Amino acid sequence: MLRDYLQPELIRFHVKAQDWQTAIYLGGELLVNQQICTQKYIDACIQASYDLGPYMVISPGIALAHSRPENGALQIGMSIITLDPAVNFGNKNNDPVGLLITFCGIDHNSHIGMLQELATFLMDERNQQFLFKVNTAEELITYLQDSERKM
Amino acid sequence: MKKLKIMLVCGFGLGSSMILKMTLDKVLKNNAINAETFCSDEATARGQFFDIVFTSEEMSKLFHGSDKPVIVIKNFLSSAELEEKGLEIIRKLSQEG
């Protein structure tokens, strides 16, 4: 279940970031603090966007930052932050970004279950709208528990 | 009917393309189409064997000059966009084989 990956320390709402690099740094900091990855991994996430372009903005307002496991991944995990105000990542179709998910996997396969949970959650637009208006990690966790109970 | 090989491409073949694969798998299932879907990364995608590729606008530049259909997707979470842009060509290629 999605909430298994989302302890309160990995969630922040209404984060202020002056640019996309700062946004990824702040989302990544939550992972580094929980020893899910090293700072080198987060630096690599930022570098990836320079190298490969802002394709990480996968949907209007939603970015998915990550790097390769060998760049400093320690565990499987993800952080969720909302950006307020929303930040431009340079993706003309999907900017500005209000929701940034930074994730980390330790190989090519073991994070797929986590991403599947995330994708299923985000495919429902009501869930996206909830994420943009929620204020505390506790509210989100309660919401996840309630929606899992209904499934 | 031919079982198509459909490739999903992003920078590392781990994140965005995995999300795109999940959305496409859902579309294929809803439309009762049997196809193989797999992710690939920027470095190795061009060397893969595939019948059709789905990717972002940035990554689509990798396939300039390719003789295979390249479907550019803006919203990787949108079944509606994947259906609108990809379903017809997937059906057509499946039937040709």
gemmi code that builds the backbone of each chain (N, CA, C; Angstrom):
import gemmi

chains = {
    "A": [
        ("MET", (0.831, -1.198, 0.000), (0.000, 0.000, 0.000), (0.873, 1.259, 0.000)),
        ("LEU", (0.350, 2.309, -0.602), (1.123, 3.537, -0.734), (1.566, 4.092, 0.620)),
        ("ARG", (0.681, 4.001, 1.593), (1.039, 4.589, 2.895), (2.205, 3.861, 3.561)),
        ("ASP", (2.468, 2.615, 3.162), (3.626, 1.905, 3.716), (4.935, 2.620, 3.382)),
        ("TYR", (4.916, 3.390, 2.278), (6.136, 4.089, 1.863), (6.186, 5.522, 2.369)),
        ("LEU", (5.074, 5.990, 2.967), (4.977, 7.418, 3.257), (4.847, 7.705, 4.748)),
        ("GLN", (5.960, 7.631, 5.440), (5.930, 8.096, 6.823), (5.917, 9.630, 6.815)),
        ("PRO", (5.414, 10.257, 7.902), (5.265, 11.726, 7.909), (6.555, 12.472, 7.590)),
        ("GLU", (7.709, 11.892, 7.957), (8.993, 12.569, 7.706), (9.303, 12.685, 6.215)),
        ("LEU", (8.561, 11.976, 5.378), (8.824, 11.993, 3.928), (7.802, 12.840, 3.166)),
        ("ILE", (7.010, 13.609, 3.909), (5.945, 14.409, 3.296), (6.060, 15.859, 3.781)),
        ("ARG", (6.007, 16.820, 2.859), (5.970, 18.242, 3.239), (4.999, 18.958, 2.301)),
        ("PHE", (4.193, 19.840, 2.880), (3.252, 20.599, 2.057), (3.629, 22.078, 2.022)),
        ("HIS", (3.253, 22.729, 0.897), (3.452, 24.174, 0.706), (4.917, 24.564, 0.891)),
        ("VAL", (5.789, 23.810, 0.255), (7.220, 24.116, 0.308), (7.509, 25.276, -0.647)),
        ("LYS", (8.353, 26.206, -0.188), (8.757, 27.317, -1.058), (10.116, 27.013, -1.675)),
        ("ALA", (10.176, 27.083, -3.017), (11.439, 26.851, -3.713), (11.529, 27.872, -4.840)),
        ("GLN", (12.678, 28.546, -4.976), (12.756, 29.611, -5.979), (12.975, 29.057, -7.392)),
        ("ASP", (13.438, 27.797, -7.493), (13.628, 27.218, -8.833), (13.547, 25.685, -8.726)),
        ("TRP", (13.591, 25.012, -9.869), (13.406, 23.552, -9.862), (14.557, 22.820, -9.187)),
        ("GLN", (15.750, 23.403, -9.286), (16.889, 22.751, -8.632), (16.685, 22.732, -7.110)),
        ("THR", (16.229, 23.853, -6.573), (15.972, 23.933, -5.125), (14.846, 22.972, -4.739)),
        ("ALA", (13.823, 22.903, -5.596), (12.701, 22.002, -5.302), (13.189, 20.555, -5.172)),
        ("ILE", (14.013, 20.105, -6.120), (14.517, 18.720, -6.057), (15.435, 18.544, -4.844)),
        ("TYR", (16.217, 19.573, -4.574), (17.092, 19.504, -3.395), (16.255, 19.310, -2.119)),
        ("LEU", (15.153, 20.070, -2.016), (14.326, 20.006, -0.798), (13.551, 18.685, -0.706)),
        ("GLY", (13.053, 18.211, -1.852), (12.383, 16.902, -1.854), (13.375, 15.802, -1.511)),
        ("GLY", (14.583, 15.926, -2.047), (15.621, 14.931, -1.820), (16.134, 14.931, -0.391)),
        ("GLU", (16.152, 16.106, 0.209), (16.633, 16.231, 1.585), (15.848, 15.308, 2.536)),
        ("LEU", (14.546, 15.159, 2.269), (13.727, 14.283, 3.119), (14.211, 12.837, 3.016)),
        ("LEU", (14.603, 12.434, 1.807), (15.125, 11.068, 1.621), (16.489, 10.911, 2.287)),
        ("VAL", (17.329, 11.935, 2.132), (18.679, 11.882, 2.731), (18.562, 11.804, 4.250)),
        ("ASN", (17.660, 12.613, 4.833), (17.475, 12.617, 6.291), (17.044, 11.257, 6.829)),
        ("GLN", (16.314, 10.508, 6.020), (15.843, 9.183, 6.450), (16.803, 8.072, 6.002)),
        ("GLN", (17.947, 8.476, 5.486), (18.976, 7.527, 5.015), (18.439, 6.569, 3.946)),
        ("ILE", (17.606, 7.118, 3.071), (17.110, 6.330, 1.936), (18.062, 6.476, 0.753)),
        ("CYS", (18.717, 7.622, 0.684), (19.770, 7.804, -0.324), (20.795, 8.788, 0.205)),
        ("THR", (21.899, 8.907, -0.529), (22.933, 9.877, -0.146), (22.668, 11.204, -0.870)),
        ("GLN", (23.358, 12.246, -0.445), (23.229, 13.543, -1.123), (23.686, 13.427, -2.582)),
        ("LYS", (24.636, 12.542, -2.833), (25.132, 12.349, -4.205), (23.987, 11.928, -5.130)),
        ("TYR", (23.091, 11.112, -4.604), (21.939, 10.661, -5.403), (21.069, 11.854, -5.807)),
        ("ILE", (20.849, 12.771, -4.857), (20.013, 13.941, -5.148), (20.712, 14.865, -6.158)),
        ("ASP", (22.015, 15.038, -5.991), (22.765, 15.828, -6.978), (22.611, 15.206, -8.368)),
        ("ALA", (22.607, 13.867, -8.412), (22.457, 13.173, -9.699), (21.047, 13.369, -10.276)),
        ("CYS", (20.035, 13.467, -9.408), (18.661, 13.742, -9.878), (18.611, 15.101, -10.579)),
        ("ILE", (19.289, 16.083, -9.981), (19.309, 17.437, -10.560), (20.092, 17.412, -11.873)),
        ("GLN", (21.228, 16.734, -11.861), (22.050, 16.650, -13.074), (21.279, 15.973, -14.210)),
        ("ALA", (20.463, 14.977, -13.859), (19.697, 14.247, -14.881), (18.766, 15.180, -15.640)),
        ("SER", (18.212, 16.144, -14.936), (17.299, 17.061, -15.612), (18.052, 18.010, -16.546)),
        ("TYR", (19.287, 18.379, -16.148), (20.121, 19.164, -17.072), (20.460, 18.333, -18.307)),
        ("ASP", (20.828, 17.073, -18.081), (21.316, 16.230, -19.178), (20.203, 15.785, -20.117)),
        ("LEU", (19.050, 15.434, -19.539), (18.018, 14.757, -20.328), (16.819, 15.648, -20.631)),
        ("GLY", (16.775, 16.837, -20.036), (15.644, 17.734, -20.262), (14.547, 17.495, -19.244)),
        ("PRO", (13.550, 18.389, -19.242), (12.540, 18.372, -18.175), (11.425, 17.357, -18.407)),
        ("TYR", (11.749, 16.217, -19.006), (10.727, 15.198, -19.273), (10.181, 14.608, -17.974)),
        ("MET", (10.873, 14.834, -16.867), (10.427, 14.287, -15.578), (9.083, 14.869, -15.126)),
        ("VAL", (8.628, 15.941, -15.790), (7.288, 16.457, -15.484), (6.300, 15.586, -16.279)),
        ("ILE", (5.834, 14.530, -15.626), (5.140, 13.454, -16.349), (3.675, 13.737, -16.623)),
        ("SER", (3.139, 14.759, -15.968), (1.712, 15.030, -16.067), (1.537, 16.499, -15.672)),
        ("PRO", (0.461, 17.162, -16.078), (0.337, 18.580, -15.711), (0.497, 18.799, -14.205)),
        ("GLY", (1.538, 19.548, -13.832), (1.755, 19.898, -12.435), (2.480, 18.865, -11.598)),
        ("ILE", (2.859, 17.734, -12.196), (3.459, 16.645, -11.403), (4.832, 16.249, -11.964)),
        ("ALA", (5.850, 16.303, -11.101), (7.196, 15.885, -11.520), (7.653, 14.680, -10.704)),
        ("LEU", (8.424, 13.825, -11.364), (8.936, 12.599, -10.754), (10.451, 12.628, -10.910)),
        ("ALA", (11.150, 12.961, -9.811), (12.609, 13.068, -9.881), (13.248, 11.783, -9.369)),
        ("HIS", (14.266, 11.326, -10.073), (15.009, 10.154, -9.595), (16.305, 10.046, -10.372)),
        ("SER", (17.161, 9.132, -9.959), (18.400, 8.888, -10.687), (18.613, 7.382, -10.780)),
        ("ARG", (19.814, 6.983, -11.136), (20.120, 5.546, -11.195), (20.510, 5.040, -9.809)),
        ("PRO", (20.162, 3.795, -9.496), (20.483, 3.236, -8.173), (21.966, 3.384, -7.799)),
        ("GLU", (22.855, 3.222, -8.762), (24.292, 3.235, -8.449), (24.799, 4.627, -8.068)),
        ("ASN", (23.956, 5.658, -8.172), (24.389, 7.001, -7.800), (24.186, 7.333, -6.325)),
        ("GLY", (23.929, 6.323, -5.509), (23.832, 6.613, -4.071), (22.525, 6.199, -3.427)),
        ("ALA", (21.793, 5.289, -4.071), (20.559, 4.767, -3.461), (20.916, 3.803, -2.331)),
        ("LEU", (20.212, 3.922, -1.208), (20.467, 3.034, -0.070), (19.285, 2.101, 0.203)),
        ("GLN", (18.070, 2.610, -0.039), (16.849, 1.828, 0.195), (15.827, 2.219, -0.873)),
        ("ILE", (14.729, 1.469, -0.936), (13.607, 1.878, -1.777), (12.801, 2.907, -0.989)),
        ("GLY", (12.467, 4.012, -1.633), (11.643, 4.988, -0.914), (11.273, 6.165, -1.784)),
        ("MET", (10.357, 6.971, -1.278), (10.003, 8.199, -1.992), (9.560, 9.277, -1.013)),
        ("SER", (9.718, 10.526, -1.477), (9.191, 11.651, -0.713), (8.184, 12.392, -1.581)),
        ("ILE", (7.244, 13.047, -0.911), (6.243, 13.844, -1.616), (6.283, 15.251, -1.048)),
        ("ILE", (6.474, 16.243, -1.924), (6.318, 17.622, -1.458), (5.394, 18.370, -2.420)),
        ("THR", (4.603, 19.281, -1.860), (3.869, 20.182, -2.741), (4.573, 21.528, -2.712)),
        ("LEU", (4.590, 22.176, -3.872), (5.308, 23.435, -4.039), (4.292, 24.569, -4.119)),
        ("ASP", (4.497, 25.563, -3.266), (3.545, 26.673, -3.211), (4.334, 27.958, -3.008)),
        ("PRO", (4.448, 28.797, -4.057), (3.808, 28.651, -5.360), (4.460, 27.565, -6.212)),
        ("ALA", (3.711, 27.133, -7.242), (4.220, 26.124, -8.163), (5.453, 26.656, -8.905)),
        ("VAL", (6.323, 25.725, -9.308), (7.636, 26.076, -9.860), (7.744, 25.590, -11.311)),
        ("ASN", (8.308, 26.437, -12.178), (8.535, 25.999, -13.568), (9.771, 25.109, -13.666)),
        ("PHE", (9.592, 23.952, -14.320), (10.709, 23.031, -14.537), (11.231, 23.119, -15.976)),
        ("GLY", (10.616, 23.975, -16.794), (11.049, 24.099, -18.184), (10.344, 23.144, -19.116)),
        ("ASN", (9.230, 22.578, -18.664), (8.462, 21.660, -19.504), (7.234, 22.420, -20.005)),
        ("LYS", (7.227, 22.773, -21.299), (6.207, 23.712, -21.768), (4.795, 23.132, -21.711)),
        ("ASN", (4.669, 21.821, -21.758), (3.331, 21.228, -21.722), (2.763, 21.132, -20.311)),
        ("ASN", (3.619, 20.837, -19.344), (3.111, 20.441, -18.023), (3.477, 21.371, -16.864)),
        ("ASP", (4.232, 22.439, -17.141), (4.551, 23.402, -16.084), (3.309, 24.192, -15.688)),
        ("PRO", (3.258, 24.812, -14.515), (4.239, 24.720, -13.433), (3.972, 23.494, -12.551)),
        ("VAL", (4.988, 23.091, -11.800), (4.909, 21.888, -10.979), (4.487, 22.232, -9.547)),
        ("GLY", (3.412, 21.617, -9.110), (2.939, 21.812, -7.747), (3.179, 20.598, -6.870)),
        ("LEU", (3.457, 19.461, -7.519), (3.663, 18.217, -6.767), (4.948, 17.556, -7.261)),
        ("LEU", (5.884, 17.374, -6.345), (7.173, 16.765, -6.717), (7.364, 15.485, -5.919)),
        ("ILE", (7.517, 14.392, -6.642), (7.815, 13.107, -6.013), (9.264, 12.772, -6.344)),
        ("THR", (10.044, 12.518, -5.332), (11.440, 12.117, -5.534), (11.538, 10.680, -5.056)),
        ("PHE", (12.014, 9.794, -5.919), (12.068, 8.401, -5.480), (13.422, 7.779, -5.726)),
        ("CYS", (13.596, 6.657, -5.096), (14.882, 5.990, -5.079), (14.622, 4.484, -5.105)),
        ("GLY", (15.293, 3.796, -6.001), (15.199, 2.335, -6.050), (16.596, 1.757, -6.007)),
        ("ILE", (16.732, 0.544, -5.521), (18.078, -0.011, -5.349), (18.498, -0.910, -6.507)),
        ("ASP", (17.565, -1.214, -7.402), (17.908, -1.980, -8.606), (16.870, -1.630, -9.675)),
        ("HIS", (16.778, -2.446, -10.716), (15.864, -2.080, -11.800), (14.423, -2.527, -11.576)),
        ("ASN", (14.186, -3.343, -10.561), (12.849, -3.933, -10.436), (12.140, -3.716, -9.106)),
        ("SER", (12.894, -3.653, -8.014), (12.237, -3.762, -6.712), (11.366, -2.557, -6.352)),
        ("HIS", (11.500, -1.431, -7.073), (10.664, -0.255, -6.779), (9.366, -0.256, -7.591)),
        ("ILE", (9.193, -1.263, -8.456), (8.036, -1.229, -9.359), (6.715, -1.270, -8.585)),
        ("GLY", (6.680, -2.061, -7.513), (5.464, -2.128, -6.703), (5.096, -0.762, -6.129)),
        ("MET", (6.112, -0.044, -5.654), (5.878, 1.287, -5.091), (5.356, 2.243, -6.176)),
        ("LEU", (5.970, 2.204, -7.353), (5.515, 3.083, -8.437), (4.114, 2.720, -8.912)),
        ("GLN", (3.810, 1.432, -8.869), (2.470, 0.993, -9.261), (1.416, 1.585, -8.320)),
        ("GLU", (1.721, 1.541, -7.018), (0.807, 2.137, -6.032), (0.641, 3.633, -6.285)),
        ("LEU", (1.774, 4.280, -6.550), (1.753, 5.725, -6.784), (0.950, 6.056, -8.044)),
        ("ALA", (1.220, 5.333, -9.129), (0.535, 5.612, -10.396), (-0.959, 5.386, -10.263)),
        ("THR", (-1.345, 4.301, -9.599), (-2.768, 4.012, -9.421), (-3.434, 5.149, -8.649)),
        ("PHE", (-2.749, 5.642, -7.629), (-3.284, 6.747, -6.829), (-3.416, 8.019, -7.678)),
        ("LEU", (-2.364, 8.334, -8.435), (-2.362, 9.598, -9.184), (-3.268, 9.565, -10.417)),
        ("MET", (-3.572, 8.381, -10.934), (-4.447, 8.306, -12.107), (-5.868, 8.777, -11.776)),
        ("ASP", (-6.204, 8.756, -10.501), (-7.514, 9.240, -10.072), (-7.398, 10.742, -9.771)),
        ("GLU", (-8.046, 11.548, -10.595), (-7.881, 13.002, -10.455), (-8.370, 13.540, -9.115)),
        ("ARG", (-9.316, 12.841, -8.500), (-9.782, 13.294, -7.174), (-8.638, 13.228, -6.175)),
        ("ASN", (-7.779, 12.209, -6.317), (-6.631, 12.089, -5.423), (-5.616, 13.203, -5.666)),
        ("GLN", (-5.420, 13.541, -6.941), (-4.509, 14.655, -7.260), (-5.010, 15.944, -6.629)),
        ("GLN", (-6.316, 16.187, -6.770), (-6.885, 17.419, -6.218), (-6.720, 17.455, -4.701)),
        ("PHE", (-6.874, 16.299, -4.070), (-6.690, 16.234, -2.624), (-5.258, 16.623, -2.251)),
        ("LEU", (-4.291, 16.075, -2.980), (-2.882, 16.372, -2.675), (-2.578, 17.860, -2.759)),
        ("PHE", (-3.237, 18.540, -3.701), (-2.950, 19.967, -3.860), (-3.597, 20.836, -2.790)),
        ("LYS", (-4.565, 20.290, -2.060), (-5.208, 21.148, -1.061), (-4.908, 20.733, 0.387)),
        ("VAL", (-4.298, 19.558, 0.569), (-4.050, 19.059, 1.919), (-2.912, 19.855, 2.593)),
        ("ASN", (-2.945, 19.933, 3.912), (-1.963, 20.749, 4.621), (-1.001, 19.986, 5.519)),
        ("THR", (-1.397, 18.797, 5.965), (-0.509, 18.078, 6.882), (-0.338, 16.614, 6.439)),
        ("ALA", (0.808, 16.062, 6.827), (1.099, 14.665, 6.509), (0.050, 13.737, 7.125)),
        ("GLU", (-0.404, 14.104, 8.327), (-1.387, 13.259, 9.025), (-2.685, 13.174, 8.219)),
        ("GLU", (-3.119, 14.320, 7.661), (-4.344, 14.321, 6.834), (-4.175, 13.395, 5.628)),
        ("LEU", (-3.002, 13.461, 5.003), (-2.765, 12.611, 3.826), (-2.776, 11.138, 4.216)),
        ("ILE", (-2.116, 10.811, 5.322), (-2.034, 9.410, 5.738), (-3.432, 8.875, 6.080)),
        ("THR", (-4.232, 9.689, 6.760), (-5.615, 9.281, 7.059), (-6.403, 9.059, 5.772)),
        ("TYR", (-6.217, 9.960, 4.817), (-6.903, 9.854, 3.523), (-6.509, 8.553, 2.804)),
        ("LEU", (-5.195, 8.235, 2.845), (-4.715, 7.008, 2.197), (-5.314, 5.778, 2.875)),
        ("GLN", (-5.363, 5.826, 4.201), (-5.940, 4.687, 4.938), (-7.406, 4.516, 4.573)),
        ("ASP", (-8.135, 5.641, 4.499), (-9.564, 5.579, 4.155), (-9.763, 5.039, 2.742)),
        ("SER", (-8.933, 5.524, 1.778), (-9.158, 5.066, 0.402), (-8.751, 3.603, 0.241)),
        ("GLU", (-7.767, 3.146, 1.022), (-7.392, 1.725, 0.954), (-8.492, 0.829, 1.533)),
        ("ARG", (-9.155, 1.348, 2.553), (-10.240, 0.580, 3.156), (-11.397, 0.384, 2.165)),
        ("LYS", (-11.592, 1.402, 1.313), (-12.703, 1.331, 0.342), (-12.387, 0.399, -0.827)),
        ("MET", (-11.093, 0.092, -1.024), (-10.713, -0.691, -2.189), (-11.085, -2.168, -2.061)),
    ],
    "B": [
        ("MET", (-3.401, -12.331, -35.695), (-2.999, -11.175, -34.872), (-1.544, -11.316, -34.464)),
        ("LYS", (-0.815, -10.228, -34.586), (0.580, -10.219, -34.172), (0.678, -9.640, -32.759)),
        ("LYS", (1.521, -10.254, -31.927), (1.738, -9.680, -30.587), (2.827, -8.611, -30.697)),
        ("LEU", (2.416, -7.359, -30.588), (3.346, -6.248, -30.772), (4.315, -6.115, -29.612)),
        ("LYS", (5.499, -5.599, -29.931), (6.459, -5.211, -28.888), (6.408, -3.684, -28.782)),
        ("ILE", (5.893, -3.216, -27.670), (5.727, -1.772, -27.485), (6.740, -1.280, -26.457)),
        ("MET", (7.580, -0.334, -26.884), (8.645, 0.160, -25.998), (8.255, 1.521, -25.406)),
        ("LEU", (8.541, 1.679, -24.107), (8.312, 2.936, -23.400), (9.676, 3.478, -23.009)),
        ("VAL", (9.966, 4.736, -23.343), (11.324, 5.240, -23.154), (11.356, 6.490, -22.278)),
        ("CYS", (12.287, 6.479, -21.313), (12.618, 7.710, -20.573), (14.118, 7.708, -20.334)),
        ("GLY", (14.602, 8.630, -19.558), (16.041, 8.808, -19.393), (16.755, 7.582, -18.868)),
        ("PHE", (16.191, 6.967, -17.825), (16.843, 5.822, -17.202), (16.074, 4.518, -17.370)),
        ("GLY", (14.860, 4.597, -17.912), (14.045, 3.389, -18.067), (13.528, 2.838, -16.748)),
        ("LEU", (13.446, 3.693, -15.738), (13.105, 3.234, -14.379), (11.878, 3.912, -13.789)),
        ("GLY", (11.649, 5.174, -14.173), (10.642, 5.967, -13.469), (9.501, 6.386, -14.379)),
        ("SER", (9.747, 7.429, -15.171), (8.694, 7.961, -16.039), (8.181, 6.888, -16.994)),
        ("SER", (9.107, 6.150, -17.596), (8.674, 5.130, -18.570), (7.912, 4.004, -17.869)),
        ("MET", (8.244, 3.771, -16.599), (7.527, 2.740, -15.837), (6.083, 3.195, -15.587)),
        ("ILE", (5.916, 4.480, -15.273), (4.565, 5.034, -15.083), (3.798, 4.950, -16.410)),
        ("LEU", (4.482, 5.311, -17.500), (3.841, 5.267, -18.829), (3.439, 3.836, -19.173)),
        ("LYS", (4.285, 2.870, -18.821), (3.972, 1.456, -19.061), (2.709, 1.050, -18.291)),
        ("MET", (2.600, 1.527, -17.048), (1.422, 1.171, -16.238), (0.146, 1.737, -16.871)),
        ("THR", (0.230, 2.978, -17.361), (-0.944, 3.591, -18.000), (-1.276, 2.831, -19.288)),
        ("LEU", (-0.251, 2.498, -20.067), (-0.501, 1.775, -21.322), (-1.044, 0.365, -21.057)),
        ("ASP", (-0.475, -0.313, -20.061), (-0.970, -1.666, -19.737), (-2.460, -1.625, -19.402)),
        ("LYS", (-2.864, -0.546, -18.696), (-4.271, -0.396, -18.340), (-5.134, -0.206, -19.604)),
        ("VAL", (-4.641, 0.619, -20.527), (-5.364, 0.860, -21.787), (-5.477, -0.439, -22.590)),
        ("LEU", (-4.383, -1.175, -22.660), (-4.395, -2.426, -23.439), (-5.376, -3.420, -22.835)),
        ("LYS", (-5.357, -3.498, -21.508), (-6.254, -4.426, -20.828), (-7.715, -4.039, -21.064)),
        ("ASN", (-8.008, -2.740, -20.923), (-9.386, -2.268, -21.118), (-9.890, -2.514, -22.539)),
        ("ASN", (-8.956, -2.585, -23.478), (-9.347, -2.778, -24.868), (-9.068, -4.199, -25.361)),
        ("ALA", (-8.757, -5.079, -24.426), (-8.526, -6.489, -24.732), (-7.482, -6.701, -25.833)),
        ("ILE", (-6.380, -5.945, -25.716), (-5.278, -6.100, -26.680), (-4.115, -6.785, -25.971)),
        ("ASN", (-3.586, -7.818, -26.597), (-2.466, -8.554, -26.028), (-1.178, -8.078, -26.689)),
        ("ALA", (-0.331, -7.370, -25.936), (0.937, -6.875, -26.483), (2.000, -6.947, -25.406)),
        ("GLU", (3.261, -6.988, -25.846), (4.359, -6.961, -24.877), (4.783, -5.512, -24.678)),
        ("THR", (4.859, -5.065, -23.425), (5.310, -3.695, -23.151), (6.582, -3.759, -22.316)),
        ("PHE", (7.545, -2.931, -22.661), (8.793, -2.927, -21.891), (9.424, -1.533, -21.885)),
        ("CYS", (10.178, -1.256, -20.818), (10.819, 0.049, -20.662), (12.251, 0.018, -21.182)),
        ("SER", (12.703, 1.165, -21.660), (14.097, 1.269, -22.060), (14.609, 2.667, -21.734)),
        ("ASP", (15.925, 2.827, -21.761), (16.492, 4.131, -21.387), (17.102, 4.833, -22.597)),
        ("GLU", (17.503, 6.069, -22.341), (18.008, 6.932, -23.392), (19.201, 6.304, -24.120)),
        ("ALA", (20.055, 5.609, -23.359), (21.294, 5.101, -23.934), (21.087, 3.868, -24.815)),
        ("THR", (20.110, 3.030, -24.490), (19.998, 1.753, -25.197), (18.744, 1.602, -26.061)),
        ("ALA", (17.818, 2.578, -25.965), (16.520, 2.431, -26.639), (16.649, 2.183, -28.144)),
        ("ARG", (17.556, 2.904, -28.787), (17.640, 2.794, -30.244), (18.085, 1.410, -30.719)),
        ("GLY", (18.789, 0.698, -29.856), (19.266, -0.625, -30.236), (18.262, -1.743, -29.981)),
        ("GLN", (17.124, -1.405, -29.401), (16.131, -2.432, -29.062), (15.297, -2.809, -30.286)),
        ("PHE", (14.737, -4.002, -30.232), (13.788, -4.404, -31.252), (12.384, -4.070, -30.767)),
        ("PHE", (11.672, -3.283, -31.550), (10.319, -2.892, -31.136), (9.470, -2.585, -32.368)),
        ("ASP", (8.150, -2.586, -32.179), (7.235, -2.274, -33.277), (6.715, -0.845, -33.205)),
        ("ILE", (6.670, -0.316, -31.978), (6.120, 1.024, -31.780), (6.707, 1.557, -30.476)),
        ("VAL", (6.917, 2.860, -30.411), (7.490, 3.429, -29.188), (6.605, 4.564, -28.678)),
        ("PHE", (6.444, 4.620, -27.366), (5.764, 5.731, -26.688), (6.803, 6.439, -25.831)),
        ("THR", (6.859, 7.772, -25.927), (7.828, 8.496, -25.113), (7.423, 9.965, -24.975)),
        ("SER", (8.278, 10.737, -24.298), (8.026, 12.172, -24.123), (8.534, 12.931, -25.340)),
        ("GLU", (8.179, 14.206, -25.409), (8.642, 15.038, -26.516), (10.178, 15.109, -26.549)),
        ("GLU", (10.797, 15.301, -25.374), (12.266, 15.394, -25.321), (12.919, 14.132, -25.876)),
        ("MET", (12.445, 12.979, -25.403), (13.064, 11.704, -25.775), (12.726, 11.298, -27.221)),
        ("SER", (11.651, 11.883, -27.778), (11.254, 11.479, -29.132), (12.331, 11.847, -30.147)),
        ("LYS", (13.183, 12.811, -29.784), (14.262, 13.220, -30.711), (15.225, 12.066, -30.990)),
        ("LEU", (15.307, 11.126, -30.066), (16.169, 9.948, -30.260), (15.765, 9.150, -31.490)),
        ("PHE", (14.493, 9.271, -31.875), (13.960, 8.385, -32.908), (13.744, 9.090, -34.243)),
        ("HIS", (14.367, 10.270, -34.398), (14.288, 10.944, -35.695), (14.848, 10.006, -36.760)),
        ("GLY", (14.083, 9.811, -37.829), (14.561, 8.948, -38.896), (14.185, 7.498, -38.705)),
        ("SER", (13.542, 7.169, -37.570), (13.134, 5.781, -37.348), (11.967, 5.437, -38.258)),
        ("ASP", (11.934, 4.184, -38.728), (10.807, 3.785, -39.582), (9.649, 3.230, -38.757)),
        ("LYS", (9.789, 3.234, -37.431), (8.716, 2.738, -36.560), (7.887, 3.921, -36.042)),
        ("PRO", (6.611, 3.692, -35.755), (5.793, 4.784, -35.223), (6.293, 5.250, -33.859)),
        ("VAL", (6.378, 6.572, -33.688), (6.802, 7.176, -32.425), (5.625, 8.003, -31.897)),
        ("ILE", (5.090, 7.595, -30.775), (3.932, 8.282, -30.205), (4.419, 9.174, -29.061)),
        ("VAL", (4.209, 10.472, -29.188), (4.670, 11.427, -28.178), (3.538, 11.711, -27.195)),
        ("ILE", (3.814, 11.456, -25.917), (2.798, 11.613, -24.876), (3.179, 12.766, -23.940)),
        ("LYS", (2.203, 13.630, -23.668), (2.442, 14.753, -22.744), (2.104, 14.360, -21.309)),
        ("ASN", (0.971, 13.703, -21.132), (0.514, 13.344, -19.784), (0.599, 11.826, -19.602)),
        ("PHE", (1.646, 11.392, -18.896), (1.927, 9.952, -18.756), (0.887, 9.227, -17.905)),
        ("LEU", (0.043, 9.987, -17.215), (-0.979, 9.364, -16.363), (-2.341, 9.310, -17.045)),
        ("SER", (-2.411, 9.803, -18.286), (-3.710, 9.935, -18.943), (-4.011, 8.775, -19.895)),
        ("SER", (-4.890, 7.872, -19.464), (-5.331, 6.796, -20.360), (-5.970, 7.385, -21.608)),
        ("ALA", (-6.700, 8.494, -21.424), (-7.408, 9.105, -22.555), (-6.428, 9.558, -23.631)),
        ("GLU", (-5.320, 10.176, -23.228), (-4.344, 10.638, -24.231), (-3.689, 9.447, -24.940)),
        ("LEU", (-3.342, 8.412, -24.185), (-2.720, 7.236, -24.806), (-3.681, 6.564, -25.795)),
        ("GLU", (-4.948, 6.492, -25.406), (-5.941, 5.881, -26.305), (-6.093, 6.705, -27.575)),
        ("GLU", (-6.195, 8.013, -27.379), (-6.431, 8.899, -28.522), (-5.258, 8.843, -29.513)),
        ("LYS", (-4.040, 8.840, -28.985), (-2.874, 8.909, -29.872), (-2.380, 7.543, -30.327)),
        ("GLY", (-2.651, 6.503, -29.528), (-1.987, 5.242, -29.815), (-2.857, 4.060, -30.187)),
        ("LEU", (-4.123, 4.105, -29.807), (-4.936, 2.893, -29.944), (-5.123, 2.447, -31.392)),
        ("GLU", (-5.387, 3.435, -32.252), (-5.651, 3.111, -33.653), (-4.436, 2.424, -34.299)),
        ("ILE", (-3.251, 2.985, -34.084), (-2.041, 2.425, -34.703), (-1.694, 1.063, -34.099)),
        ("ILE", (-1.943, 0.898, -32.793), (-1.691, -0.403, -32.161), (-2.611, -1.462, -32.783)),
        ("ARG", (-3.867, -1.122, -32.936), (-4.818, -2.062, -33.543), (-4.406, -2.401, -34.966)),
        ("LYS", (-4.029, -1.383, -35.730), (-3.668, -1.560, -37.139), (-2.445, -2.486, -37.264)),
        ("LEU", (-1.400, -2.197, -36.472), (-0.173, -3.003, -36.568), (-0.406, -4.430, -36.076)),
        ("SER", (-1.254, -4.584, -35.058), (-1.563, -5.928, -34.554), (-2.199, -6.771, -35.658)),
        ("GLN", (-3.058, -6.133, -36.438), (-3.783, -6.878, -37.461), (-2.937, -7.177, -38.689)),
        ("GLU", (-1.941, -6.305, -38.954), (-1.081, -6.522, -40.120), (-0.240, -7.782, -39.975)),
        ("GLY", (0.140, -8.078, -38.715), (1.118, -9.145, -38.510), (0.573, -10.505, -38.565)),
    ],
}
model = gemmi.Model(1)
for chain_id, residues in chains.items():
    chain = gemmi.Chain(chain_id)
    for i, (resn, *xyz) in enumerate(residues, 1):
        res = gemmi.Residue()
        res.name, res.seqid = resn, gemmi.SeqId(i, " ")
        for name, pos in zip(("N", "CA", "C"), xyz):
            atom = gemmi.Atom()
            atom.name, atom.element = name, gemmi.Element(name[0])
            atom.pos, atom.b_iso = gemmi.Position(*pos), 0.0
            res.add_atom(atom)
        chain.add_residue(res)
    model.add_chain(chain)
structure = gemmi.Structure()
structure.add_model(model)
structure.setup_entities()
